[in-house]
């Protein structure tokens, strides 16, 4: 699988570390139920899924990769800072 880093171009997936589904983290003061849902309740969809990847062996960018979990095709890659994940940072 190849991932197209917006800063470095197309790279082999071995340069990246998978960090899980791209979910907006609750605020530190959020209720325990919100943290429970964030940490423990995950969907396992067959189809497109937004994931968080770290370009560990490259530029060090955090990426939101939309990948089809059925055939592993990469549908979209954007810098995480340009998404809802990065809006609160």
PyMOL Python script that loads the backbone (N, CA, C, O; Angstrom):
from pymol import cmd

cmd.read_pdbstr("""\
ATOM      1  N   UNK A   1       0.851  -1.169   0.000  1.00  0.00           N
ATOM      2  CA  UNK A   1       0.000   0.000   0.000  1.00  0.00           C
ATOM      3  C   UNK A   1       0.898   1.234   0.000  1.00  0.00           C
ATOM      4  O   UNK A   1       1.901   1.284   0.712  1.00  0.00           O
ATOM      5  N   UNK A   2       0.530   2.219  -0.798  1.00  0.00           N
ATOM      6  CA  UNK A   2       1.265   3.475  -0.853  1.00  0.00           C
ATOM      7  C   UNK A   2       0.363   4.587  -0.342  1.00  0.00           C
ATOM      8  O   UNK A   2      -0.834   4.624  -0.627  1.00  0.00           O
ATOM      9  N   UNK A   3       0.963   5.486   0.414  1.00  0.00           N
ATOM     10  CA  UNK A   3       0.251   6.640   0.960  1.00  0.00           C
ATOM     11  C   UNK A   3       0.899   7.884   0.379  1.00  0.00           C
ATOM     12  O   UNK A   3       2.121   8.032   0.411  1.00  0.00           O
ATOM     13  N   UNK A   4       0.079   8.774  -0.149  1.00  0.00           N
ATOM     14  CA  UNK A   4       0.592  10.012  -0.736  1.00  0.00           C
ATOM     15  C   UNK A   4       0.630  11.098   0.342  1.00  0.00           C
ATOM     16  O   UNK A   4      -0.388  11.726   0.635  1.00  0.00           O
ATOM     17  N   UNK A   5       1.802  11.314   0.925  1.00  0.00           N
ATOM     18  CA  UNK A   5       1.981  12.375   1.921  1.00  0.00           C
ATOM     19  C   UNK A   5       1.867  13.720   1.204  1.00  0.00           C
ATOM     20  O   UNK A   5       2.531  13.927   0.189  1.00  0.00           O
ATOM     21  N   UNK A   6       1.039  14.640   1.709  1.00  0.00           N
ATOM     22  CA  UNK A   6       0.910  15.950   1.069  1.00  0.00           C
ATOM     23  C   UNK A   6       2.223  16.728   1.006  1.00  0.00           C
ATOM     24  O   UNK A   6       2.372  17.614   0.164  1.00  0.00           O
ATOM     25  N   UNK A   7       3.173  16.413   1.881  1.00  0.00           N
ATOM     26  CA  UNK A   7       4.448  17.133   1.898  1.00  0.00           C
ATOM     27  C   UNK A   7       5.573  16.397   1.185  1.00  0.00           C
ATOM     28  O   UNK A   7       6.463  17.040   0.628  1.00  0.00           O
ATOM     29  N   UNK A   8       5.559  15.067   1.188  1.00  0.00           N
ATOM     30  CA  UNK A   8       6.671  14.274   0.666  1.00  0.00           C
ATOM     31  C   UNK A   8       6.356  13.510  -0.613  1.00  0.00           C
ATOM     32  O   UNK A   8       7.267  13.025  -1.283  1.00  0.00           O
ATOM     33  N   UNK A   9       5.080  13.396  -0.958  1.00  0.00           N
ATOM     34  CA  UNK A   9       4.697  12.615  -2.126  1.00  0.00           C
ATOM     35  C   UNK A   9       4.376  11.174  -1.756  1.00  0.00           C
ATOM     36  O   UNK A   9       4.246  10.839  -0.579  1.00  0.00           O
ATOM     37  N   UNK A  10       4.252  10.331  -2.764  1.00  0.00           N
ATOM     38  CA  UNK A  10       3.875   8.929  -2.559  1.00  0.00           C
ATOM     39  C   UNK A  10       5.004   8.171  -1.864  1.00  0.00           C
ATOM     40  O   UNK A  10       6.165   8.245  -2.265  1.00  0.00           O
ATOM     41  N   UNK A  11       4.633   7.439  -0.810  1.00  0.00           N
ATOM     42  CA  UNK A  11       5.600   6.670  -0.034  1.00  0.00           C
ATOM     43  C   UNK A  11       5.002   5.315   0.319  1.00  0.00           C
ATOM     44  O   UNK A  11       3.783   5.153   0.365  1.00  0.00           O
ATOM     45  N   UNK A  12       5.875   4.345   0.566  1.00  0.00           N
ATOM     46  CA  UNK A  12       5.431   3.030   1.012  1.00  0.00           C
ATOM     47  C   UNK A  12       4.852   3.153   2.413  1.00  0.00           C
ATOM     48  O   UNK A  12       5.338   3.949   3.216  1.00  0.00           O
ATOM     49  N   UNK A  13       3.828   2.380   2.713  1.00  0.00           N
ATOM     50  CA  UNK A  13       3.159   2.469   4.011  1.00  0.00           C
ATOM     51  C   UNK A  13       4.087   2.136   5.167  1.00  0.00           C
ATOM     52  O   UNK A  13       3.772   2.485   6.304  1.00  0.00           O
ATOM     53  N   UNK A  14       5.217   1.478   4.931  1.00  0.00           N
ATOM     54  CA  UNK A  14       6.153   1.155   6.011  1.00  0.00           C
ATOM     55  C   UNK A  14       6.826   2.390   6.603  1.00  0.00           C
ATOM     56  O   UNK A  14       7.421   2.314   7.678  1.00  0.00           O
ATOM     57  N   UNK A  15       6.737   3.531   5.909  1.00  0.00           N
ATOM     58  CA  UNK A  15       7.269   4.782   6.463  1.00  0.00           C
ATOM     59  C   UNK A  15       6.329   5.386   7.502  1.00  0.00           C
ATOM     60  O   UNK A  15       6.710   6.312   8.217  1.00  0.00           O
ATOM     61  N   UNK A  16       5.110   4.870   7.589  1.00  0.00           N
ATOM     62  CA  UNK A  16       4.066   5.446   8.433  1.00  0.00           C
ATOM     63  C   UNK A  16       3.709   4.513   9.576  1.00  0.00           C
ATOM     64  O   UNK A  16       3.865   3.297   9.474  1.00  0.00           O
ATOM     65  N   UNK A  17       3.228   5.095  10.663  1.00  0.00           N
ATOM     66  CA  UNK A  17       2.700   4.323  11.784  1.00  0.00           C
ATOM     67  C   UNK A  17       1.206   4.573  11.858  1.00  0.00           C
ATOM     68  O   UNK A  17       0.753   5.718  11.869  1.00  0.00           O
ATOM     69  N   UNK A  18       0.447   3.490  11.909  1.00  0.00           N
ATOM     70  CA  UNK A  18      -1.003   3.574  12.030  1.00  0.00           C
ATOM     71  C   UNK A  18      -1.357   3.897  13.472  1.00  0.00           C
ATOM     72  O   UNK A  18      -0.856   3.251  14.392  1.00  0.00           O
ATOM     73  N   UNK A  19      -2.213   4.886  13.677  1.00  0.00           N
ATOM     74  CA  UNK A  19      -2.564   5.314  15.033  1.00  0.00           C
ATOM     75  C   UNK A  19      -4.035   5.158  15.354  1.00  0.00           C
ATOM     76  O   UNK A  19      -4.477   5.628  16.402  1.00  0.00           O
ATOM     77  N   UNK A  20      -4.815   4.515  14.494  1.00  0.00           N
ATOM     78  CA  UNK A  20      -6.221   4.253  14.794  1.00  0.00           C
ATOM     79  C   UNK A  20      -7.178   5.124  14.008  1.00  0.00           C
ATOM     80  O   UNK A  20      -6.779   5.933  13.170  1.00  0.00           O
ATOM     81  N   UNK A  21      -8.436   4.935  14.299  1.00  0.00           N
ATOM     82  CA  UNK A  21      -9.488   5.706  13.642  1.00  0.00           C
ATOM     83  C   UNK A  21      -9.335   7.185  13.995  1.00  0.00           C
ATOM     84  O   UNK A  21      -8.971   7.532  15.119  1.00  0.00           O
ATOM     85  N   UNK A  22      -9.614   8.035  13.037  1.00  0.00           N
ATOM     86  CA  UNK A  22      -9.498   9.481  13.241  1.00  0.00           C
ATOM     87  C   UNK A  22     -10.755   9.979  13.945  1.00  0.00           C
ATOM     88  O   UNK A  22     -11.763  10.289  13.309  1.00  0.00           O
ATOM     89  N   UNK A  23     -10.674  10.048  15.263  1.00  0.00           N
ATOM     90  CA  UNK A  23     -11.788  10.496  16.090  1.00  0.00           C
ATOM     91  C   UNK A  23     -11.405  11.766  16.833  1.00  0.00           C
ATOM     92  O   UNK A  23     -10.257  11.928  17.248  1.00  0.00           O
ATOM     93  N   UNK A  24     -12.355  12.656  16.998  1.00  0.00           N
ATOM     94  CA  UNK A  24     -12.108  13.879  17.755  1.00  0.00           C
ATOM     95  C   UNK A  24     -12.059  13.512  19.237  1.00  0.00           C
ATOM     96  O   UNK A  24     -13.010  12.948  19.779  1.00  0.00           O
ATOM     97  N   UNK A  25     -10.955  13.834  19.873  1.00  0.00           N
ATOM     98  CA  UNK A  25     -10.740  13.503  21.285  1.00  0.00           C
ATOM     99  C   UNK A  25     -11.606  14.392  22.177  1.00  0.00           C
ATOM    100  O   UNK A  25     -11.708  15.595  21.934  1.00  0.00           O
ATOM    101  N   UNK A  26     -12.230  13.817  23.204  1.00  0.00           N
ATOM    102  CA  UNK A  26     -13.021  14.643  24.130  1.00  0.00           C
ATOM    103  C   UNK A  26     -12.135  15.641  24.881  1.00  0.00           C
ATOM    104  O   UNK A  26     -10.929  15.434  25.021  1.00  0.00           O
ATOM    105  N   UNK A  27     -12.742  16.706  25.352  1.00  0.00           N
ATOM    106  CA  UNK A  27     -12.012  17.669  26.180  1.00  0.00           C
ATOM    107  C   UNK A  27     -11.602  17.004  27.486  1.00  0.00           C
ATOM    108  O   UNK A  27     -12.239  16.043  27.917  1.00  0.00           O
ATOM    109  N   UNK A  28     -10.559  17.496  28.112  1.00  0.00           N
ATOM    110  CA  UNK A  28     -10.061  16.906  29.357  1.00  0.00           C
ATOM    111  C   UNK A  28     -11.143  16.881  30.441  1.00  0.00           C
ATOM    112  O   UNK A  28     -11.177  15.965  31.263  1.00  0.00           O
ATOM    113  N   UNK A  29     -12.012  17.871  30.443  1.00  0.00           N
ATOM    114  CA  UNK A  29     -13.060  17.955  31.466  1.00  0.00           C
ATOM    115  C   UNK A  29     -14.337  17.204  31.089  1.00  0.00           C
ATOM    116  O   UNK A  29     -15.350  17.323  31.778  1.00  0.00           O
ATOM    117  N   UNK A  30     -14.295  16.440  30.015  1.00  0.00           N
ATOM    118  CA  UNK A  30     -15.492  15.718  29.562  1.00  0.00           C
ATOM    119  C   UNK A  30     -15.916  14.669  30.579  1.00  0.00           C
ATOM    120  O   UNK A  30     -15.117  14.197  31.387  1.00  0.00           O
ATOM    121  N   UNK A  31     -17.176  14.325  30.517  1.00  0.00           N
ATOM    122  CA  UNK A  31     -17.733  13.303  31.402  1.00  0.00           C
ATOM    123  C   UNK A  31     -17.068  11.950  31.141  1.00  0.00           C
ATOM    124  O   UNK A  31     -16.612  11.694  30.026  1.00  0.00           O
ATOM    125  N   UNK A  32     -17.007  11.085  32.150  1.00  0.00           N
ATOM    126  CA  UNK A  32     -16.413   9.755  31.967  1.00  0.00           C
ATOM    127  C   UNK A  32     -17.057   8.956  30.826  1.00  0.00           C
ATOM    128  O   UNK A  32     -16.375   8.172  30.166  1.00  0.00           O
ATOM    129  N   UNK A  33     -18.361   9.147  30.589  1.00  0.00           N
ATOM    130  CA  UNK A  33     -19.038   8.429  29.519  1.00  0.00           C
ATOM    131  C   UNK A  33     -18.454   8.791  28.153  1.00  0.00           C
ATOM    132  O   UNK A  33     -18.330   7.932  27.280  1.00  0.00           O
ATOM    133  N   UNK A  34     -18.094  10.065  27.968  1.00  0.00           N
ATOM    134  CA  UNK A  34     -17.495  10.497  26.703  1.00  0.00           C
ATOM    135  C   UNK A  34     -16.136   9.848  26.500  1.00  0.00           C
ATOM    136  O   UNK A  34     -15.802   9.424  25.394  1.00  0.00           O
ATOM    137  N   UNK A  35     -15.348   9.770  27.575  1.00  0.00           N
ATOM    138  CA  UNK A  35     -14.037   9.120  27.480  1.00  0.00           C
ATOM    139  C   UNK A  35     -14.175   7.621  27.259  1.00  0.00           C
ATOM    140  O   UNK A  35     -13.398   7.029  26.510  1.00  0.00           O
ATOM    141  N   UNK A  36     -15.159   7.004  27.905  1.00  0.00           N
ATOM    142  CA  UNK A  36     -15.401   5.575  27.695  1.00  0.00           C
ATOM    143  C   UNK A  36     -15.722   5.302  26.229  1.00  0.00           C
ATOM    144  O   UNK A  36     -15.182   4.369  25.635  1.00  0.00           O
ATOM    145  N   UNK A  37     -16.589   6.105  25.652  1.00  0.00           N
ATOM    146  CA  UNK A  37     -16.962   5.926  24.249  1.00  0.00           C
ATOM    147  C   UNK A  37     -15.749   6.120  23.339  1.00  0.00           C
ATOM    148  O   UNK A  37     -15.559   5.355  22.393  1.00  0.00           O
ATOM    149  N   UNK A  38     -14.930   7.131  23.616  1.00  0.00           N
ATOM    150  CA  UNK A  38     -13.752   7.427  22.796  1.00  0.00           C
ATOM    151  C   UNK A  38     -12.727   6.293  22.851  1.00  0.00           C
ATOM    152  O   UNK A  38     -12.159   5.914  21.826  1.00  0.00           O
ATOM    153  N   UNK A  39     -12.494   5.758  24.041  1.00  0.00           N
ATOM    154  CA  UNK A  39     -11.453   4.749  24.225  1.00  0.00           C
ATOM    155  C   UNK A  39     -11.922   3.338  23.871  1.00  0.00           C
ATOM    156  O   UNK A  39     -11.162   2.564  23.289  1.00  0.00           O
ATOM    157  N   UNK A  40     -13.156   2.999  24.212  1.00  0.00           N
ATOM    158  CA  UNK A  40     -13.574   1.602  24.147  1.00  0.00           C
ATOM    159  C   UNK A  40     -14.595   1.238  23.076  1.00  0.00           C
ATOM    160  O   UNK A  40     -14.633   0.086  22.643  1.00  0.00           O
ATOM    161  N   UNK A  41     -15.407   2.164  22.644  1.00  0.00           N
ATOM    162  CA  UNK A  41     -16.482   1.832  21.711  1.00  0.00           C
ATOM    163  C   UNK A  41     -16.072   2.213  20.290  1.00  0.00           C
ATOM    164  O   UNK A  41     -16.099   3.387  19.921  1.00  0.00           O
ATOM    165  N   UNK A  42     -15.699   1.225  19.512  1.00  0.00           N
ATOM    166  CA  UNK A  42     -15.235   1.473  18.144  1.00  0.00           C
ATOM    167  C   UNK A  42     -16.088   0.714  17.145  1.00  0.00           C
ATOM    168  O   UNK A  42     -16.536  -0.402  17.410  1.00  0.00           O
ATOM    169  N   UNK A  43     -16.304   1.328  16.002  1.00  0.00           N
ATOM    170  CA  UNK A  43     -16.968   0.652  14.907  1.00  0.00           C
ATOM    171  C   UNK A  43     -15.906  -0.069  14.086  1.00  0.00           C
ATOM    172  O   UNK A  43     -14.731   0.297  14.121  1.00  0.00           O
ATOM    173  N   UNK A  44     -16.313  -1.074  13.362  1.00  0.00           N
ATOM    174  CA  UNK A  44     -15.415  -1.806  12.480  1.00  0.00           C
ATOM    175  C   UNK A  44     -16.085  -1.904  11.114  1.00  0.00           C
ATOM    176  O   UNK A  44     -16.516  -2.980  10.699  1.00  0.00           O
ATOM    177  N   UNK A  45     -16.170  -0.754  10.411  1.00  0.00           N
ATOM    178  CA  UNK A  45     -16.933  -0.731   9.163  1.00  0.00           C
ATOM    179  C   UNK A  45     -16.206  -1.424   8.014  1.00  0.00           C
ATOM    180  O   UNK A  45     -14.976  -1.466   7.968  1.00  0.00           O
ATOM    181  N   UNK A  46     -16.983  -1.956   7.103  1.00  0.00           N
ATOM    182  CA  UNK A  46     -16.449  -2.461   5.844  1.00  0.00           C
ATOM    183  C   UNK A  46     -16.684  -1.361   4.824  1.00  0.00           C
ATOM    184  O   UNK A  46     -17.813  -1.156   4.378  1.00  0.00           O
ATOM    185  N   UNK A  47     -15.634  -0.659   4.456  1.00  0.00           N
ATOM    186  CA  UNK A  47     -15.749   0.455   3.518  1.00  0.00           C
ATOM    187  C   UNK A  47     -14.870   1.607   3.958  1.00  0.00           C
ATOM    188  O   UNK A  47     -13.923   1.404   4.719  1.00  0.00           O
ATOM    189  N   UNK A  48     -15.162   2.811   3.496  1.00  0.00           N
ATOM    190  CA  UNK A  48     -14.324   3.966   3.805  1.00  0.00           C
ATOM    191  C   UNK A  48     -14.261   4.273   5.300  1.00  0.00           C
ATOM    192  O   UNK A  48     -15.279   4.267   5.992  1.00  0.00           O
ATOM    193  N   UNK A  49     -13.060   4.539   5.777  1.00  0.00           N
ATOM    194  CA  UNK A  49     -12.831   4.868   7.180  1.00  0.00           C
ATOM    195  C   UNK A  49     -11.720   5.909   7.265  1.00  0.00           C
ATOM    196  O   UNK A  49     -10.665   5.745   6.650  1.00  0.00           O
ATOM    197  N   UNK A  50     -11.952   6.974   8.021  1.00  0.00           N
ATOM    198  CA  UNK A  50     -10.921   7.985   8.255  1.00  0.00           C
ATOM    199  C   UNK A  50     -10.002   7.482   9.359  1.00  0.00           C
ATOM    200  O   UNK A  50     -10.462   7.132  10.446  1.00  0.00           O
ATOM    201  N   UNK A  51      -8.708   7.446   9.080  1.00  0.00           N
ATOM    202  CA  UNK A  51      -7.718   6.929  10.022  1.00  0.00           C
ATOM    203  C   UNK A  51      -6.628   7.973  10.256  1.00  0.00           C
ATOM    204  O   UNK A  51      -6.413   8.868   9.439  1.00  0.00           O
ATOM    205  N   UNK A  52      -5.960   7.837  11.374  1.00  0.00           N
ATOM    206  CA  UNK A  52      -4.856   8.715  11.714  1.00  0.00           C
ATOM    207  C   UNK A  52      -3.543   7.957  11.511  1.00  0.00           C
ATOM    208  O   UNK A  52      -3.350   6.874  12.063  1.00  0.00           O
ATOM    209  N   UNK A  53      -2.654   8.533  10.722  1.00  0.00           N
ATOM    210  CA  UNK A  53      -1.346   7.935  10.449  1.00  0.00           C
ATOM    211  C   UNK A  53      -0.271   8.976  10.748  1.00  0.00           C
ATOM    212  O   UNK A  53      -0.490  10.174  10.567  1.00  0.00           O
ATOM    213  N   UNK A  54       0.895   8.510  11.207  1.00  0.00           N
ATOM    214  CA  UNK A  54       2.026   9.383  11.514  1.00  0.00           C
ATOM    215  C   UNK A  54       3.156   9.056  10.542  1.00  0.00           C
ATOM    216  O   UNK A  54       3.539   7.893  10.416  1.00  0.00           O
ATOM    217  N   UNK A  55       3.694  10.060   9.855  1.00  0.00           N
ATOM    218  CA  UNK A  55       4.785   9.837   8.901  1.00  0.00           C
ATOM    219  C   UNK A  55       6.110   9.778   9.663  1.00  0.00           C
ATOM    220  O   UNK A  55       6.918  10.707   9.641  1.00  0.00           O
ATOM    221  N   UNK A  56       6.288   8.659  10.327  1.00  0.00           N
ATOM    222  CA  UNK A  56       7.402   8.452  11.243  1.00  0.00           C
ATOM    223  C   UNK A  56       8.764   8.483  10.550  1.00  0.00           C
ATOM    224  O   UNK A  56       9.699   9.097  11.065  1.00  0.00           O
ATOM    225  N   UNK A  57       8.887   7.847   9.418  1.00  0.00           N
ATOM    226  CA  UNK A  57      10.172   7.759   8.725  1.00  0.00           C
ATOM    227  C   UNK A  57      10.304   8.820   7.631  1.00  0.00           C
ATOM    228  O   UNK A  57      11.066   8.656   6.678  1.00  0.00           O
ATOM    229  N   UNK A  58       9.558   9.898   7.782  1.00  0.00           N
ATOM    230  CA  UNK A  58       9.579  10.964   6.789  1.00  0.00           C
ATOM    231  C   UNK A  58       9.556  12.309   7.467  1.00  0.00           C
ATOM    232  O   UNK A  58      10.419  12.613   8.290  1.00  0.00           O
ATOM    233  N   UNK A  59       8.567  13.120   7.125  1.00  0.00           N
ATOM    234  CA  UNK A  59       8.507  14.508   7.574  1.00  0.00           C
ATOM    235  C   UNK A  59       7.937  14.682   8.980  1.00  0.00           C
ATOM    236  O   UNK A  59       7.966  15.789   9.517  1.00  0.00           O
ATOM    237  N   UNK A  60       7.424  13.622   9.581  1.00  0.00           N
ATOM    238  CA  UNK A  60       6.868  13.730  10.931  1.00  0.00           C
ATOM    239  C   UNK A  60       5.467  14.308  10.983  1.00  0.00           C
ATOM    240  O   UNK A  60       5.009  14.722  12.048  1.00  0.00           O
ATOM    241  N   UNK A  61       4.787  14.341   9.863  1.00  0.00           N
ATOM    242  CA  UNK A  61       3.428  14.886   9.829  1.00  0.00           C
ATOM    243  C   UNK A  61       2.401  13.867  10.299  1.00  0.00           C
ATOM    244  O   UNK A  61       2.567  12.660  10.120  1.00  0.00           O
ATOM    245  N   UNK A  62       1.335  14.381  10.904  1.00  0.00           N
ATOM    246  CA  UNK A  62       0.167  13.576  11.234  1.00  0.00           C
ATOM    247  C   UNK A  62      -0.795  13.716  10.070  1.00  0.00           C
ATOM    248  O   UNK A  62      -1.089  14.829   9.633  1.00  0.00           O
ATOM    249  N   UNK A  63      -1.290  12.585   9.563  1.00  0.00           N
ATOM    250  CA  UNK A  63      -2.156  12.583   8.391  1.00  0.00           C
ATOM    251  C   UNK A  63      -3.498  11.933   8.709  1.00  0.00           C
ATOM    252  O   UNK A  63      -3.576  10.985   9.491  1.00  0.00           O
ATOM    253  N   UNK A  64      -4.536  12.453   8.099  1.00  0.00           N
ATOM    254  CA  UNK A  64      -5.824  11.767   8.129  1.00  0.00           C
ATOM    255  C   UNK A  64      -5.955  11.073   6.783  1.00  0.00           C
ATOM    256  O   UNK A  64      -6.063  11.722   5.743  1.00  0.00           O
ATOM    257  N   UNK A  65      -5.943   9.750   6.818  1.00  0.00           N
ATOM    258  CA  UNK A  65      -6.012   8.935   5.615  1.00  0.00           C
ATOM    259  C   UNK A  65      -7.392   8.294   5.565  1.00  0.00           C
ATOM    260  O   UNK A  65      -7.788   7.592   6.496  1.00  0.00           O
ATOM    261  N   UNK A  66      -8.125   8.532   4.481  1.00  0.00           N
ATOM    262  CA  UNK A  66      -9.399   7.844   4.278  1.00  0.00           C
ATOM    263  C   UNK A  66      -9.095   6.632   3.419  1.00  0.00           C
ATOM    264  O   UNK A  66      -8.657   6.748   2.275  1.00  0.00           O
ATOM    265  N   UNK A  67      -9.341   5.447   4.010  1.00  0.00           N
ATOM    266  CA  UNK A  67      -8.972   4.190   3.374  1.00  0.00           C
ATOM    267  C   UNK A  67     -10.182   3.275   3.326  1.00  0.00           C
ATOM    268  O   UNK A  67     -10.972   3.220   4.269  1.00  0.00           O
ATOM    269  N   UNK A  68     -10.320   2.557   2.216  1.00  0.00           N
ATOM    270  CA  UNK A  68     -11.374   1.550   2.102  1.00  0.00           C
ATOM    271  C   UNK A  68     -10.868   0.290   2.798  1.00  0.00           C
ATOM    272  O   UNK A  68      -9.885  -0.310   2.363  1.00  0.00           O
ATOM    273  N   UNK A  69     -11.534  -0.110   3.873  1.00  0.00           N
ATOM    274  CA  UNK A  69     -11.073  -1.248   4.659  1.00  0.00           C
ATOM    275  C   UNK A  69     -11.316  -2.588   3.973  1.00  0.00           C
ATOM    276  O   UNK A  69     -10.797  -3.611   4.418  1.00  0.00           O
ATOM    277  N   UNK A  70     -12.093  -2.594   2.903  1.00  0.00           N
ATOM    278  CA  UNK A  70     -12.352  -3.835   2.172  1.00  0.00           C
ATOM    279  C   UNK A  70     -11.182  -4.182   1.267  1.00  0.00           C
ATOM    280  O   UNK A  70     -10.719  -5.323   1.261  1.00  0.00           O
ATOM    281  N   UNK A  71     -10.695  -3.199   0.496  1.00  0.00           N
ATOM    282  CA  UNK A  71      -9.621  -3.478  -0.467  1.00  0.00           C
ATOM    283  C   UNK A  71      -8.330  -2.701  -0.185  1.00  0.00           C
ATOM    284  O   UNK A  71      -7.384  -2.775  -0.969  1.00  0.00           O
ATOM    285  N   UNK A  72      -8.282  -1.966   0.917  1.00  0.00           N
ATOM    286  CA  UNK A  72      -7.110  -1.205   1.368  1.00  0.00           C
ATOM    287  C   UNK A  72      -6.708  -0.069   0.429  1.00  0.00           C
ATOM    288  O   UNK A  72      -5.592   0.440   0.527  1.00  0.00           O
ATOM    289  N   UNK A  73      -7.589   0.334  -0.469  1.00  0.00           N
ATOM    290  CA  UNK A  73      -7.244   1.451  -1.343  1.00  0.00           C
ATOM    291  C   UNK A  73      -7.339   2.756  -0.554  1.00  0.00           C
ATOM    292  O   UNK A  73      -8.252   2.953   0.248  1.00  0.00           O
ATOM    293  N   UNK A  74      -6.384   3.631  -0.801  1.00  0.00           N
ATOM    294  CA  UNK A  74      -6.352   4.942  -0.148  1.00  0.00           C
ATOM    295  C   UNK A  74      -7.181   5.896  -0.996  1.00  0.00           C
ATOM    296  O   UNK A  74      -6.900   6.094  -2.179  1.00  0.00           O
ATOM    297  N   UNK A  75      -8.204   6.486  -0.384  1.00  0.00           N
ATOM    298  CA  UNK A  75      -9.125   7.356  -1.103  1.00  0.00           C
ATOM    299  C   UNK A  75      -8.742   8.830  -0.999  1.00  0.00           C
ATOM    300  O   UNK A  75      -8.937   9.590  -1.948  1.00  0.00           O
ATOM    301  N   UNK A  76      -8.193   9.241   0.159  1.00  0.00           N
ATOM    302  CA  UNK A  76      -7.827  10.641   0.371  1.00  0.00           C
ATOM    303  C   UNK A  76      -6.806  10.736   1.499  1.00  0.00           C
ATOM    304  O   UNK A  76      -6.854   9.972   2.464  1.00  0.00           O
ATOM    305  N   UNK A  77      -5.886  11.681   1.363  1.00  0.00           N
ATOM    306  CA  UNK A  77      -4.911  11.952   2.421  1.00  0.00           C
ATOM    307  C   UNK A  77      -4.831  13.458   2.608  1.00  0.00           C
ATOM    308  O   UNK A  77      -4.608  14.194   1.647  1.00  0.00           O
ATOM    309  N   UNK A  78      -5.013  13.920   3.843  1.00  0.00           N
ATOM    310  CA  UNK A  78      -4.877  15.337   4.164  1.00  0.00           C
ATOM    311  C   UNK A  78      -4.077  15.462   5.461  1.00  0.00           C
ATOM    312  O   UNK A  78      -4.036  14.533   6.267  1.00  0.00           O
ATOM    313  N   UNK A  79      -3.455  16.595   5.648  1.00  0.00           N
ATOM    314  CA  UNK A  79      -2.774  16.850   6.908  1.00  0.00           C
ATOM    315  C   UNK A  79      -3.818  16.910   8.017  1.00  0.00           C
ATOM    316  O   UNK A  79      -4.846  17.570   7.866  1.00  0.00           O
ATOM    317  N   UNK A  80      -3.565  16.234   9.116  1.00  0.00           N
ATOM    318  CA  UNK A  80      -4.535  16.202  10.217  1.00  0.00           C
ATOM    319  C   UNK A  80      -4.822  17.600  10.742  1.00  0.00           C
ATOM    320  O   UNK A  80      -5.936  17.875  11.190  1.00  0.00           O
ATOM    321  N   UNK A  81      -3.841  18.482  10.695  1.00  0.00           N
ATOM    322  CA  UNK A  81      -4.057  19.847  11.203  1.00  0.00           C
ATOM    323  C   UNK A  81      -5.094  20.609  10.380  1.00  0.00           C
ATOM    324  O   UNK A  81      -5.632  21.616  10.840  1.00  0.00           O
ATOM    325  N   UNK A  82      -5.378  20.134   9.163  1.00  0.00           N
ATOM    326  CA  UNK A  82      -6.347  20.787   8.287  1.00  0.00           C
ATOM    327  C   UNK A  82      -7.741  20.181   8.413  1.00  0.00           C
ATOM    328  O   UNK A  82      -8.624  20.495   7.615  1.00  0.00           O
ATOM    329  N   UNK A  83      -7.947  19.317   9.403  1.00  0.00           N
ATOM    330  CA  UNK A  83      -9.227  18.644   9.602  1.00  0.00           C
ATOM    331  C   UNK A  83      -9.816  19.033  10.953  1.00  0.00           C
ATOM    332  O   UNK A  83      -9.240  19.836  11.687  1.00  0.00           O
ATOM    333  N   UNK A  84     -10.962  18.458  11.269  1.00  0.00           N
ATOM    334  CA  UNK A  84     -11.595  18.694  12.575  1.00  0.00           C
ATOM    335  C   UNK A  84     -10.687  18.220  13.705  1.00  0.00           C
ATOM    336  O   UNK A  84     -10.767  18.750  14.814  1.00  0.00           O
ATOM    337  N   UNK A  85      -9.823  17.233  13.451  1.00  0.00           N
ATOM    338  CA  UNK A  85      -8.895  16.754  14.484  1.00  0.00           C
ATOM    339  C   UNK A  85      -7.924  17.838  14.892  1.00  0.00           C
ATOM    340  O   UNK A  85      -7.592  17.974  16.069  1.00  0.00           O
ATOM    341  N   UNK A  86      -7.470  18.608  13.920  1.00  0.00           N
ATOM    342  CA  UNK A  86      -6.491  19.647  14.203  1.00  0.00           C
ATOM    343  C   UNK A  86      -7.088  20.985  14.586  1.00  0.00           C
ATOM    344  O   UNK A  86      -6.366  21.889  15.008  1.00  0.00           O
ATOM    345  N   UNK A  87      -8.393  21.122  14.444  1.00  0.00           N
ATOM    346  CA  UNK A  87      -9.035  22.402  14.723  1.00  0.00           C
ATOM    347  C   UNK A  87      -8.917  22.808  16.183  1.00  0.00           C
ATOM    348  O   UNK A  87      -8.821  23.996  16.493  1.00  0.00           O
ATOM    349  N   UNK A  88      -8.922  21.838  17.074  1.00  0.00           N
ATOM    350  CA  UNK A  88      -8.842  22.156  18.496  1.00  0.00           C
ATOM    351  C   UNK A  88      -7.433  22.246  19.023  1.00  0.00           C
ATOM    352  O   UNK A  88      -7.226  22.594  20.186  1.00  0.00           O
ATOM    353  N   UNK A  89      -6.461  21.938  18.190  1.00  0.00           N
ATOM    354  CA  UNK A  89      -5.059  21.943  18.649  1.00  0.00           C
ATOM    355  C   UNK A  89      -4.429  23.306  18.585  1.00  0.00           C
ATOM    356  O   UNK A  89      -3.260  23.462  18.938  1.00  0.00           O
TER     357      UNK A  89
END
""", "prot")
cmd.dss("prot")
cmd.show_as("cartoon", "prot")
cmd.util.cbc("prot")
cmd.orient("prot")
